Amino acid sequence: MCFDNLSSCDLIGLASSLAIFLGENLSTNEISILSDFFEALGDNLSIIATKKSIEQS
């Protein structure tokens, strides 16, 4: 899947659908841990993207 070709609405819909799908059969504690994991993943991806952008400038 190429995320560059998705609109902002498509990305929001995809994220919402994935969250609902993943959270359906998890406990509250498991959802919280998974949420924290994805937050950390997103933060690290942002750092990598920023670093690449600086290196390409």
N, C-alpha and C positions, 0 to 999 in steps of 0.2 A: 504494500500500500504506500502510495506517495502522498505524504501529508501536505506537500506544497500545493497540490491540486484541490484540496478541500477548502470550502468556504469556512468562515468563522462559525456560522450556524451548524454546518456539518461537523466541525470539530467539537462543538458544545454537545450536539446530539450524540456523537460517538462516545465522548467522555461520560455523559449521563447514562447512556445505555450500558456501558462497561461497568460503571459503579453499581448500578442496580443489579446487573447480572452477578458480579462478584460478591455483593453484599447479601444476596438472598439467603444463603445457607451458612453464613458466618455468625459467630457470636459477636456481641458488642465489643468485647476485648479484641477479638481477631480483626474486626473492621478498623478499630483504632490503630492497631499495630500496622495493618496494611496501609492505612492512610498516612501514617508517619513515614513508612518506607517510601511511598510514592512521593511524598513531599521532599524527602532527602534526595531521592533520585532526580526530581525536577531541579532542585537547587544545584546539584552537581552537574547536570546537563547544561544549566545556565552558565555556570563557571567555565565549562569547556567551550561553549559557544562564544563567550566573551573573549576568552584567551585566543581562540582561533581567529576571531575578528580582528583583534589587536595585531596578531602575527601577520595577517594578510594586508594590513594597512601600510 
